[in-house]
Amino acid sequence: MGGPKELTMLNHPIPPVYDSESKVLILGSFPSVKSREQQFFYGHKQNRFWRVMAQVLGCAVPEDITQKRAMLLANHIAVWDVIASCEITGSSDASIRNVVPNDLSPILTTAVIRAIYTNGGKAHQLYQKYIFPINGREAQLLPSTSPANAGYSLERLAEAWRVVGEELIKR
């Protein structure tokens, strides 16, 4: 074991997923090390986001980035993160410092976003602090799909996240 890990200033490396048909926006905090390596959201194989969304949407779990992007867009879901840049140690939300928020206006002006959801407490806290004062749009907190949220089983997560599917079928 080495010494304490260093905080590293990082810029968000992944563009948002959305199009003009997107109705729901899901925001995480900042990409994990694995997601940054893969250049796509929720890249850690232990993160349950893709399994939860597949259950909520009633479709197969996507296997690769092309399938993941297609599943989101086919179901009118936009995905991005609250943070544009920050200091972070590894993938630890608790270590996040010196936040610069993402500008959500490209998504919010292109798509007809009816609901915004935050994936976990840190994303919600940062949204409330940095983005809500700018856009005045409420975001609903959903339990984190991160493997760090061990208190939630896959079934319990899927149940909590069903609100996303319910929002998508509203007229």
Buried (B, 14 or more C-beta within 10 A) or exposed (E): EEEEEEBEEBEBEBEBBBEEBBBBBBBBBBBBEBBBEBEBBBBBEEBBBBBBBBBBBEEEEBEEBEBBBEBBBEBBBBBBBBBBBBBBBEBBBEBBEEBEBBEBEEBBEBBEBEBBBBBBBBBBBBBBEBBBEEBEBEBEBBBBBBEBBEEBEEEEBBBBBEBBBEBBEEE
